[in-house]
């Protein structure tokens, strides 16, 4: 199979890697798109196309096309054509033979099915796709701007085509199969097992394998970038780039060129073409952090990207398609910004296809201790020192703190405590917390501090649920009678619940 392929061992290893990647595709759309990309990357051609015959076996439909490093057109926008009007493809289908042309000539061959380019097409390889019954079901097509012999790749591409058809059948029989092969966001991927975090995991897993735009909301320091990376790493795009751009880090002009790229001569100093982050994240995920601070003029351009999947670099007259999943994040109240005229309403509703609100650390209960232990362990590993443990006094002190800076603040406190600690145990004295907290809790022992923390947690949950004890118990993952017992033990009266919920 690899006798006529340059560097056959390297080619075989790369081909095997592509087979493994395609076997993890979550759906047919992803499978076909990744196949077109794999073909072009394997052989180094500027164009790869994947055609499938329809039910009548008279018409070919273009299912995926990889052209000059970009997937186009998008899946579902494929065109149908009578392959009788394209003799090259007709020959491959009717004769069940690969077509290899190293000297293409538009005067001799009908090349209307190839996209127009500034450079003429010189080389072409069309390989029929055979299903399990050895019946032609489609065509894999490669084209190059240079004259080169591509026949040596025909056997391996034929095997690739048969594998793709088999995978499509499996996905059709069991649509959940591709998802079951992928990991899920859970305790272990992210840190925390509190009821509110388990609820967040369930919500995130609903969208991990979906192309929907995700909007991450929450206070500063709640871990929005960590969650975005977890969504990328557990989804079907994990083999592609994950890129983060803070929309508040650049002025408007620089942010536009950073995102969209530019062409040589677009402005003073633009001495060469430069790809933007949308192109850099092609096939992967782009996190737009602090989206609420994006200038209004750029918001309109971002809306078009989300709606059409197209971008136009600065200084260019042409648009091109990109395949990027957008995750947006902000700590701002975007609805309020819409009312203030600082954020486009149409963009807000486009971004908020699937909003996920990340809970504040003070709402996560026992996660504080779990996160503190994790940060202490990772800090010790980074500093190459002996591991430390957290004393009960330190855990109690952290559990009673409200953490306005959330997980980011906790991480900083633990890292500083490890530096201050000379022994093997982190004590309360190693954590520098606001003085008012020390004054308020200084006279309470461990049990009283834990009771006070639990009391605040229960009252906060009851407030969010309007005093409804059944709903509060459901949110906390408790039986209602257990909640009633805890309320009684902590002397939380009905009047106090009613007043706190009002």
MARSEFI-11555 format. One line per field, with one value per residue (C-alpha): x negated, y negated, z; residue number from 0. Coordinates in steps of 0.25 Angstrom, whole numbers, plus 5000, padded with zeros to 4 digits. Layout:
<recs>
x = X:...
y = Y:...
z = Z:...
num = NUM:...
</recs>
This chain:
<recs>
x = 5000:4989:4978:4980:4981:4970:4965:4975:4972:4975:4987:4993:4991:4999:5010:5011:5013:5024:5031:5031:5036:5047:5052:5055:5064:5076:5085:5085:5083:5070:5066:5067:5061:5049:5047:5046:5036:5028:5027:5021:5011:5007:5003:5000:5011:5017:5031:5039:5053:5062:5075:5086:5096:5111:5121:5124:5109:5110:5105:5093:5094:5082:5081:5068:5057:5044:5038:5025:5025:5040:5052:5062:5074:5080:5087:5101:5098:5093:5097:5103:5098:5101:5088:5090:5087:5073:5066:5054:5063:5072:5061:5056:5070:5074:5061:5058:5044:5035:5033:5019:5015:5002:5004:5018:5022:5035:5036:5037:5044:5057:5052:5064:5066:5052:5052:5046:5032:5022:5013:5017:5020:5009:5011:5023:5026:5041:5042:5056:5061:5066:5076:5076:5082:5071:5081:5077:5084:5075:5062:5050:5044:5030:5025:5012:5006:4993:4992:4989:4992:5003:5006:4997:5007:5019:5019:5018:5029:5038:5036:5039:5052:5057:5054:5062:5074:5073:5073:5084:5093:5089:5093:5106:5110:5106:5105:5100:5088:5079:5083:5080:5066:5063:5060:5070:5068:5069:5062:5048:5048:5052:5050:5062:5073:5083:5098:5096:5084:5091:5102:5092:5086:5099:5102:5088:5089:5102:5094:5080:5083:5092:5087:5095:5088:5087:5087:5080:5085:5080:5073:5058:5049:5060:5052:5058:5046:5043:5058:5056:5043:5050:5061:5051:5043:5054:5061:5059:5050:5039:5029:5029:5025:5031:5028:5032:5034:5037:5046:5042:5027:5026:5032:5042:5033:5023:5033:5039:5026:5023:5036:5038:5024:5019:5013:5000:5002:5015:5009:4996:4987:4994:4982:4987:5000:5004:5014:5024:5028:5041:5032:5022:5033:5039:5045:5043:5049:5047:5050:5054:5052:5058:5068:5075:5064:5063:5065:5079:5073:5066:5079:5085:5074:5074:5089:5087:5076:5086:5097:5089:5077:5069:5058:5051:5037:5033:5029:5036:5048:5051:5057:5054:5061:5055:5059:5058:5066:5068:5068:5071:5069:5072:5074:5083:5098:5100:5115:5112:5101:5112:5121:5110:5107:5093:5096:5103:5116:5116:5102:5106:5117:5108:5097:5107:5111:5106:5103:5096:5095:5083:5085:5078:5068:5076:5088:5079:5078:5068:5061:5053:5046:5044:5039:5029:5023:5022:5015:5006:5001:4999:4991:4982:4979:4976:4967:4961:4963:4969:4984:4992:5006:5016:5019:5034:5032:5028:5039:5049:5044:5045:5059:5064:5058:5067:5056:5060:5049:5054:5045:5034:5033:5033:5022:5013:5016:5011:4999:4995:4998:4989:4977:4979:4980:4967:4973:4982:4995:5002:5008:5018:5007:5001:5014:5014:5029:5036:5035:5050:5052:5042:5049:5063:5059:5047:5055:5062:5057:5057:5071:5077:5070:5075:5089:5089:5084:5095:5105:5101:5101:5116:5121:5115:5121:5135:5134:5131:5143:5152:5153:5158:5152:5155:5147:5136:5134:5134:5123:5115:5117:5123:5136:5146:5147:5131:5133:5143:5134:5123:5131:5136:5122:5117:5129:5134:5148:5160:5160:5146:5147:5159:5152:5139:5146:5154
y = 5000:4990:4995:4983:4973:4964:4966:4978:4980:4966:4966:4979:4973:4960:4968:4977:4964:4959:4973:4972:4957:4961:4972:4962:4953:4950:4949:4950:4935:4935:4948:4943:4930:4937:4946:4935:4928:4941:4944:4930:4931:4945:4942:4927:4923:4910:4916:4928:4932:4943:4946:4956:4962:4959:4970:4970:4972:4962:4950:4946:4937:4929:4932:4926:4918:4914:4902:4895:4898:4895:4904:4899:4899:4902:4916:4915:4905:4915:4915:4926:4929:4939:4947:4950:4935:4937:4948:4950:4953:4961:4970:4972:4977:4985:4992:4993:4988:4977:4966:4960:4948:4941:4931:4925:4917:4909:4909:4924:4927:4921:4915:4907:4915:4910:4896:4885:4881:4871:4882:4893:4907:4917:4930:4938:4951:4957:4969:4977:4980:4994:4998:5012:5019:5013:5004:4990:4980:4967:4961:4955:4944:4937:4926:4919:4906:4914:4926:4938:4953:4956:4970:4976:4970:4977:4990:4983:4973:4984:4991:4978:4976:4990:4987:4974:4980:4991:4980:4973:4986:4988:4973:4975:4987:4981:4966:4966:4974:4963:4956:4968:4969:4955:4951:4943:4931:4936:4936:4940:4931:4919:4918:4918:4928:4919:4919:4906:4911:4924:4917:4908:4921:4926:4913:4913:4927:4923:4914:4921:4928:4918:4906:4896:4883:4884:4871:4873:4864:4862:4853:4850:4862:4873:4880:4877:4879:4893:4897:4892:4901:4913:4911:4911:4922:4932:4928:4933:4921:4925:4928:4914:4901:4894:4879:4868:4854:4843:4833:4822:4824:4816:4803:4805:4804:4814:4823:4824:4827:4837:4845:4843:4842:4832:4832:4825:4810:4810:4799:4793:4804:4815:4820:4835:4843:4847:4857:4853:4862:4867:4873:4878:4885:4891:4905:4902:4892:4877:4872:4857:4853:4840:4840:4829:4819:4821:4808:4806:4806:4819:4825:4823:4831:4842:4844:4846:4857:4864:4863:4866:4873:4863:4853:4842:4838:4823:4818:4830:4830:4844:4852:4867:4877:4882:4893:4888:4891:4878:4878:4864:4860:4848:4844:4833:4832:4832:4829:4817:4813:4815:4806:4795:4796:4802:4816:4820:4826:4835:4840:4843:4852:4859:4861:4866:4878:4886:4878:4885:4877:4881:4881:4872:4880:4876:4884:4897:4901:4913:4909:4899:4910:4918:4907:4902:4916:4917:4903:4907:4920:4913:4902:4911:4919:4906:4901:4915:4916:4927:4927:4920:4923:4913:4912:4912:4898:4893:4901:4895:4881:4882:4888:4876:4866:4860:4860:4848:4852:4866:4877:4868:4862:4875:4880:4867:4869:4884:4881:4870:4879:4890:4880:4875:4890:4896:4909:4919:4913:4900:4893:4882:4872:4875:4869:4854:4851:4837:4833:4831:4846:4849:4840:4846:4861:4860:4865:4877:4891:4900:4906:4892:4887:4899:4896:4882:4885:4896:4886:4875:4886:4891:4877:4873:4885:4882:4868:4872:4881:4871:4879:4891:4903:4914:4906:4903:4917:4921:4911:4916:4930:4933:4940:4930:4936:4935:4920:4918:4925:4916:4904:4908:4911:4898:4891:4885:4881:4880:4865:4864:4872:4863:4850:4855:4859:4846
z = 5000:5003:4993:4984:4995:4999:5014:5015:5030:5034:5024:5031:5045:5041:5034:5046:5055:5046:5046:5061:5061:5052:5060:5071:5063:5070:5058:5042:5040:5048:5042:5028:5031:5038:5026:5016:5025:5027:5012:5009:5021:5018:5003:5004:4993:4993:4991:4996:4993:4998:4990:4993:4984:4987:4989:4974:4971:4960:4967:4975:4987:4992:5007:5011:5004:5009:5001:5004:5019:5021:5022:5012:5009:5022:5024:5019:5009:4999:4985:4977:4963:4952:4951:4937:4934:4941:4933:4942:4954:4945:4941:4955:4959:4947:4945:4960:4957:4963:4953:4954:4945:4947:4935:4936:4925:4926:4910:4911:4924:4930:4943:4947:4960:4965:4972:4964:4969:4964:4960:4951:4955:4950:4958:4961:4968:4969:4977:4978:4992:4994:5005:5012:5000:4991:4984:4980:4990:4987:4983:4990:4981:4983:4974:4974:4967:4964:4954:4963:4963:4973:4969:4980:4990:4984:4992:5005:5002:4997:5011:5017:5009:5013:5028:5027:5021:5032:5043:5037:5038:5052:5055:5048:5056:5069:5069:5084:5080:5077:5089:5098:5093:5098:5112:5120:5129:5143:5157:5153:5140:5149:5164:5173:5177:5184:5179:5171:5164:5161:5155:5147:5142:5137:5130:5123:5118:5111:5101:5101:5088:5082:5073:5080:5085:5101:5109:5123:5133:5148:5157:5155:5159:5158:5147:5134:5126:5133:5130:5115:5114:5120:5110:5099:5104:5106:5093:5078:5076:5086:5075:5070:5076:5089:5088:5098:5095:5106:5099:5109:5107:5094:5088:5077:5065:5071:5075:5061:5055:5066:5063:5048:5043:5032:5018:5014:5013:5021:5030:5033:5038:5032:5024:5022:5023:5037:5041:5052:5064:5057:5046:5057:5064:5052:5055:5070:5080:5082:5096:5096:5111:5116:5104:5111:5109:5094:5086:5079:5065:5067:5073:5059:5052:5063:5060:5046:5049:5058:5048:5035:5039:5030:5033:5025:5029:5029:5016:5008:4999:5000:5011:5015:5024:5037:5046:5060:5073:5080:5096:5102:5116:5125:5139:5135:5134:5119:5120:5128:5118:5107:5114:5115:5100:5103:5097:5084:5088:5075:5079:5093:5089:5079:5089:5100:5092:5104:5117:5128:5141:5150:5165:5174:5183:5196:5190:5188:5203:5204:5191:5198:5206:5193:5185:5196:5197:5182:5181:5193:5186:5173:5179:5187:5174:5167:5178:5179:5194:5203:5202:5213:5219:5224:5239:5243:5249:5235:5228:5238:5235:5220:5221:5228:5218:5207:5197:5188:5179:5178:5173:5168:5182:5189:5180:5183:5198:5198:5190:5200:5211:5206:5204:5219:5224:5229:5234:5228:5232:5228:5240:5241:5244:5230:5223:5223:5223:5225:5239:5241:5238:5250:5259:5256:5257:5266:5278:5271:5272:5260:5262:5264:5251:5243:5249:5245:5231:5229:5234:5224:5213:5217:5218:5204:5198:5204:5199:5185:5185:5191:5205:5198:5206:5196:5185:5194:5198:5184:5180:5192:5189:5202:5207:5211:5225:5226:5223:5233:5243:5240:5241:5254:5259:5255:5261:5248:5250:5240:5243:5240:5227:5223:5226:5219:5207:5205
num = 0:1:2:3:4:5:6:7:8:9:10:11:12:13:14:15:16:17:18:19:20:21:22:23:24:25:26:27:28:29:30:31:32:33:34:35:36:37:38:39:40:41:42:43:44:45:46:47:48:49:50:51:52:53:54:55:56:57:58:59:60:61:62:63:64:65:66:67:68:69:70:71:72:73:74:75:76:77:78:79:80:81:82:83:84:85:86:87:88:89:90:91:92:93:94:95:96:97:98:99:100:101:102:103:104:105:106:107:108:109:110:111:112:113:114:115:116:117:118:119:120:121:122:123:124:125:126:127:128:129:130:131:132:133:134:135:136:137:138:139:140:141:142:143:144:145:146:147:148:149:150:151:152:153:154:155:156:157:158:159:160:161:162:163:164:165:166:167:168:169:170:171:172:173:174:175:176:177:178:179:180:181:182:183:184:185:186:187:188:189:190:191:192:193:194:195:196:197:198:199:200:201:202:203:204:205:206:207:208:209:210:211:212:213:214:215:216:217:218:219:220:221:222:223:224:225:226:227:228:229:230:231:232:233:234:235:236:237:238:239:240:241:242:243:244:245:246:247:248:249:250:251:252:253:254:255:256:257:258:259:260:261:262:263:264:265:266:267:268:269:270:271:272:273:274:275:276:277:278:279:280:281:282:283:284:285:286:287:288:289:290:291:292:293:294:295:296:297:298:299:300:301:302:303:304:305:306:307:308:309:310:311:312:313:314:315:316:317:318:319:320:321:322:323:324:325:326:327:328:329:330:331:332:333:334:335:336:337:338:339:340:341:342:343:344:345:346:347:348:349:350:351:352:353:354:355:356:357:358:359:360:361:362:363:364:365:366:367:368:369:370:371:372:373:374:375:376:377:378:379:380:381:382:383:384:385:386:387:388:389:390:391:392:393:394:395:396:397:398:399:400:401:402:403:404:405:406:407:408:409:410:411:412:413:414:415:416:417:418:419:420:421:422:423:424:425:426:427:428:429:430:431:432:433:434:435:436:437:438:439:440:441:442:443:444:445:446:447:448:449:450:451:452:453:454:455:456:457:458:459:460:461:462:463:464:465:466:467:468:469:470:471:472:473:474:475:476:477:478:479:480:481:482:483:484:485:486:487:488:489:490:491:492:493:494:495:496:497:498:499:500:501
</recs>
